[in-house]
Amino acid sequence: MSATRSGTESVQDAAAARYAPDALRIFAEALLRRAGLADELARAVAQVLVDGDLLGHTTHGLALLAPYLDEIEKGAMTPSGEPVIVEEHAATQCWDARRLPGPWIMLRALDTALSIAREAGTGTITIRRSHHIACLAAYLKHATDEGMMVIIACSDPAVCSVAPFGAVSPVFTPNPLAVGIPTSADPILLDISASLTTNGMTLRLHKAGQHLPHPWVQDAKGNATTDPSVLFTEPKGTLLPLGGLDAGHKGYGLALLVEALTAGLTGHGRADPPEGWGATIFVQALDPEAFGGHASFLRQMDGLVKGCHGATPRPGGASVRLPGERALALCREQSANGIALYPTIMPSLKPWAERFRIAMPMQSN
């Protein structure tokens, strides 16, 4: 296994159990429907979770399905209905998602933002009180396939796990930011966070008794460490902001930006009582044709890609990649040969399958 710089596992062992993507979608959708989600919502959630695994984001793919099923059972995720439009202008809307499933809300928001951008050049949707939205990278090609650029930011006002630069107490979530940029070939798919690693990755490694590859967390005294257990013992430590102890002011600044785009623009965030695991969201679509022109945009981005690919690597290093290249290559390989699921995922879903009397998917290898 290997990890990305943000701490999200991206590549599975070739010998891992593989499953056909369609079989996993059908299985996930069946579980969600039996748990109580309306058909359209279940279909969207299953699609986005499987897409997360296709791209290698194994902590934000089907690993989330069992927790989502638990949230539905507890009544913490709204199983049907529509978001409420709180505010609407020519190119902007603010929604209250009423804790509807995040992946379904995100696809609705993207479609709306893209529709507005086709008319106005840009469209922005902000969303408060959504449930968790899974893997941000899974939404980006939805826009870039149409020649659009998209920016997505997300925070969870109910969770504090990341310390501001220079502090040992938490204020933020990892506050991810994702950007999809079309080119003449594969799009650039940027999916980063304002912290050095994620809650999902540290929890997984803690349960497995493993360490992070680098000191991406700190204990309650401010000592950087690779041991994720400091986040789960009292007094608790925190995730470090992007840049760590030396340059964490950069991640701190990025976290503040995400909070302004999400909590600030929706009017709902950390100043309000927490309502449970969820998301506050910013989605913006931009049509290059409405600015310098689509052809000019592609010329500039293609030139940038060429420059990065042609950059001389450090001695002994591999050639330079663009964000999203490895994920898209993995997506194509797993679409053809089956998804190599992280080994804890199917065992976590087996009790739900037995309870709902749904057959487990067959391995494809």
C-alpha positions in Angstrom: 0.0 0.0 0.0 1.1 3.6 -0.5 -0.3 6.9 0.8 -0.7 10.3 -0.8 0.7 13.4 0.8 -2.6 14.1 2.5 -2.6 10.7 4.1 -5.3 9.1 2.0 -4.5 5.6 0.9 -4.5 5.5 -2.9 -3.1 2.2 -4.2 -4.1 -1.3 -3.2 -2.0 -4.5 -3.2 -2.4 -6.2 -6.5 -3.4 -9.4 -4.6 -6.3 -7.8 -2.8 -9.8 -9.0 -3.4 -11.3 -7.3 -6.5 -14.9 -6.7 -7.3 -16.6 -5.5 -10.5 -17.6 -1.8 -10.1 -21.2 -2.4 -11.3 -21.6 -5.3 -8.8 -20.5 -3.0 -6.0 -22.8 -0.2 -7.1 -25.8 -2.6 -7.2 -24.9 -4.0 -3.7 -24.4 -0.6 -2.1 -27.6 0.8 -3.6 -29.6 -2.3 -2.4 -28.2 -1.8 1.2 -29.1 1.9 1.2 -32.6 1.3 -0.2 -33.3 -1.4 2.4 -32.0 1.0 5.1 -34.6 3.5 4.0 -33.1 5.8 1.4 -35.4 6.8 -1.5 -34.4 5.2 -4.8 -32.8 8.2 -6.4 -30.8 9.1 -3.3 -29.6 5.5 -2.8 -28.4 5.3 -6.5 -26.5 8.6 -6.2 -24.8 7.7 -2.9 -23.8 4.2 -4.2 -22.4 5.8 -7.4 -20.2 8.4 -5.6 -18.9 5.9 -3.0 -17.8 3.4 -5.7 -16.3 6.3 -7.7 -14.2 7.2 -4.6 -12.8 3.7 -4.5 -12.2 3.7 -8.3 -10.0 6.7 -7.8 -8.2 5.1 -4.9 -9.6 7.2 -2.1 -10.3 4.1 0.0 -11.1 6.0 3.2 -13.8 8.0 1.4 -15.4 5.3 -0.8 -17.3 2.2 0.4 -15.5 2.5 3.7 -18.2 5.1 4.5 -21.1 2.8 3.6 -21.5 1.1 7.0 -21.3 4.4 8.9 -23.9 5.9 6.5 -26.2 3.0 7.1 -25.8 3.5 10.8 -26.6 7.2 10.4 -29.8 6.3 8.5 -30.8 3.9 11.2 -30.3 6.5 13.9 -32.3 9.1 12.0 -29.3 11.3 11.6 -29.5 11.2 7.8 -32.7 12.4 6.1 -33.9 9.5 3.8 -36.0 11.5 1.3 -37.2 15.0 0.3 -35.7 18.1 -1.2 -33.3 20.8 -0.1 -34.8 24.3 0.7 -33.5 27.3 -1.2 -32.7 29.9 1.4 -31.5 32.6 -0.9 -31.4 32.9 -4.7 -29.9 35.5 -7.1 -29.0 35.5 -10.8 -25.8 33.3 -10.4 -26.0 32.2 -6.8 -28.1 30.1 -4.5 -27.9 29.1 -0.8 -29.5 25.8 0.2 -30.5 24.2 3.5 -30.0 20.5 2.8 -32.0 19.3 5.9 -29.3 16.6 6.5 -30.1 14.8 3.2 -27.4 12.5 1.9 -24.3 14.5 0.9 -23.4 12.7 -2.3 -27.0 13.2 -3.7 -27.0 16.8 -2.6 -23.6 17.4 -4.2 -24.7 16.0 -7.6 -27.8 18.2 -7.5 -25.7 21.2 -6.6 -23.2 20.5 -9.4 -25.9 20.2 -11.9 -27.5 23.4 -10.8 -24.2 25.3 -10.7 -23.3 24.0 -14.2 -26.7 25.0 -15.5 -26.3 28.6 -14.1 -22.7 28.8 -15.5 -23.9 28.0 -19.0 -26.1 31.1 -18.9 -24.1 33.4 -16.6 -20.5 32.2 -17.0 -20.3 31.2 -13.4 -22.7 29.5 -10.9 -22.2 29.2 -7.2 -24.2 27.0 -4.8 -23.6 27.1 -1.0 -25.2 24.5 1.2 -25.7 24.2 4.9 -26.8 21.2 7.0 -25.9 18.6 4.5 -24.9 15.1 5.6 -21.3 14.0 4.9 -20.4 14.3 1.1 -17.7 11.5 0.8 -14.8 11.9 -1.7 -14.6 15.4 -3.2 -12.5 14.2 -6.2 -15.4 11.9 -7.2 -17.4 15.0 -8.4 -14.8 16.8 -10.4 -15.1 15.0 -13.8 -18.8 15.7 -13.7 -17.8 19.3 -14.5 -14.6 18.9 -16.5 -16.2 16.4 -18.9 -18.3 19.4 -20.0 -15.3 21.7 -20.4 -16.1 23.5 -17.1 -13.9 24.3 -14.2 -15.2 23.5 -10.7 -14.2 24.5 -7.2 -15.5 22.6 -4.2 -14.9 23.3 -0.5 -16.2 21.6 2.6 -16.2 21.8 6.3 -18.0 20.0 9.2 -19.0 22.5 11.9 -19.8 19.6 14.3 -16.2 18.3 14.3 -12.9 19.8 15.6 -9.8 17.8 15.0 -7.2 20.2 13.4 -5.3 22.8 15.5 -4.7 26.3 14.2 -1.0 27.0 13.6 0.8 27.4 16.9 -1.9 25.8 19.0 -2.5 22.4 20.6 -6.3 22.5 20.8 -8.6 21.7 17.8 -10.8 24.3 15.9 -11.2 22.9 12.4 -11.9 19.8 10.4 -9.4 18.9 7.6 -11.4 21.3 5.4 -10.8 19.8 2.0 -10.6 21.9 -1.2 -11.0 20.2 -4.6 -10.7 21.8 -8.1 -11.3 20.2 -11.5 -9.5 21.9 -14.4 -10.2 20.8 -18.0 -7.3 20.3 -20.5 -7.2 18.9 -24.0 -6.4 15.5 -22.5 -7.1 14.3 -18.9 -8.3 17.0 -16.6 -6.3 18.2 -13.6 -8.0 16.9 -10.5 -6.8 18.6 -7.3 -8.1 17.2 -4.0 -6.2 18.6 -1.0 -7.0 19.5 2.6 -5.9 22.2 5.0 -4.4 19.5 7.3 -1.5 17.1 6.7 -3.8 14.0 7.0 -7.4 13.1 7.5 -9.6 11.8 10.3 -10.5 8.7 8.3 -6.8 7.8 7.7 -5.8 8.3 11.3 -8.7 6.3 12.6 -7.9 3.4 10.2 -4.3 3.3 11.2 -5.1 3.6 14.9 -7.4 0.6 14.7 -4.7 -1.4 12.8 -2.0 -0.4 15.3 0.0 1.3 12.6 1.8 4.6 12.2 1.6 7.4 9.7 4.5 7.6 7.2 5.4 11.1 8.5 4.8 13.2 11.7 1.4 14.6 10.6 -0.2 14.8 14.0 0.8 16.2 17.4 0.2 15.1 20.9 -1.5 17.3 23.6 1.9 18.9 24.4 2.6 19.9 20.8 5.1 17.2 19.9 4.8 16.1 16.3 4.5 12.3 15.9 3.6 9.5 13.5 1.5 7.8 16.1 -2.2 8.3 15.5 -3.1 7.0 18.9 -2.4 10.4 20.4 -5.8 11.5 18.8 -7.7 8.8 20.7 -6.2 9.0 24.2 -6.7 11.7 26.8 -5.6 14.4 26.7 -6.2 14.2 22.9 -3.8 15.5 20.3 -4.7 17.0 17.0 -4.1 16.8 13.3 -1.4 19.3 12.2 -2.3 22.0 9.6 -0.8 21.7 6.1 2.9 22.7 6.5 3.2 21.1 10.0 5.2 22.7 12.8 7.4 24.7 10.4 5.0 26.2 7.9 1.6 25.4 9.2 0.5 29.0 8.8 -0.2 28.0 5.2 -2.6 25.3 6.1 -4.1 27.5 8.8 -4.8 30.2 6.2 -6.3 27.7 3.9 -8.6 26.4 6.7 -9.8 29.9 7.3 -10.6 30.4 3.6 -12.6 27.2 3.5 -14.5 28.2 6.6 -15.4 31.6 5.0 -16.5 30.0 1.7 -18.7 27.4 3.6 -19.8 28.5 7.0 -19.5 32.2 6.2 -21.4 32.2 2.9 -24.1 29.8 4.2 -24.5 31.6 7.5 -24.2 28.3 9.4 -21.1 26.9 11.1 -19.1 26.8 14.3 -21.0 29.7 15.8 -24.1 27.4 15.9 -24.9 24.4 18.0 -23.5 21.2 16.4 -26.1 18.9 14.7 -24.1 15.8 14.1 -21.7 14.5 11.4 -22.3 16.5 8.3 -21.0 19.1 5.9 -21.2 22.8 5.0 -20.4 23.2 1.3 -19.3 25.6 -1.4 -19.6 24.6 -5.1 -18.7 27.0 -7.9 -18.7 26.2 -11.7 -16.9 28.4 -14.2 -17.3 28.4 -17.9 -14.0 29.4 -19.5 -15.9 30.6 -22.6 -17.3 33.4 -20.5 -13.8 34.7 -19.6 -10.9 34.5 -22.0 -12.5 31.9 -24.2 -12.5 28.1 -24.0 -9.8 27.6 -26.7 -7.5 30.1 -24.9 -8.1 28.4 -21.6 -7.1 25.0 -23.0 -4.0 26.5 -24.7 -2.9 27.9 -21.3 -3.6 24.7 -19.3 -2.0 22.5 -22.0 1.1 24.7 -21.9 1.1 24.4 -18.1 0.8 20.6 -18.2 3.6 20.4 -20.8 5.8 22.5 -18.6 5.2 20.4 -15.5 5.7 17.1 -17.4 8.9 18.5 -18.9 10.3 19.8 -15.6 13.6 18.1 -14.6 12.9 15.7 -11.6 15.1 15.8 -8.5 18.0 13.4 -8.6 16.7 9.9 -8.3 13.1 11.0 -8.4 10.3 10.1 -10.8 9.0 12.3 -13.5 6.6 15.0 -12.5 2.9 14.1 -12.4 -0.2 16.4 -12.4 -2.8 16.1 -9.7 -5.3 13.4 -10.6 -3.0 11.5 -13.0 -2.5 8.5 -10.8 -6.1 8.5 -9.7 -7.4 8.5 -13.3 -4.9 5.8 -14.3 -6.1 3.7 -11.3 -9.7 4.4 -12.2 -9.2 3.0 -15.7 -7.3 0.0 -14.5 -9.9 -0.8 -11.8 -12.8 -0.3 -14.2 -11.3 -3.0 -16.4 -10.0 -5.4 -13.8 -12.2 -4.8 -10.7 -11.8 -2.6 -7.7 -9.3 -3.7 -5.1 -11.2 -3.0 -2.0 -9.4 -2.3 1.3 -9.6 -5.5 3.4 -11.8 -4.1 6.2 -14.6 -2.9 4.0 -16.5 -6.1 3.1 -16.3 -7.4 6.7 -17.9 -4.1 7.9 -20.8 -4.6 5.4 -21.4 -8.3 5.9 -23.6 -7.8 9.0 -25.8 -5.3 7.1 -26.1 -7.6 4.2 -27.1 -10.5 6.4 -29.6 -8.4 8.3 -31.2 -7.1 5.0 -30.9 -10.5 3.3 -28.8 -9.1 0.4 -26.2 -11.3 -1.2 -22.6 -10.2 -0.9 -21.0 -9.4 -4.2 -18.8 -12.0 -5.8 -15.1 -11.4 -6.2 -14.0 -10.8 -9.8 -10.5 -12.3 -9.3 
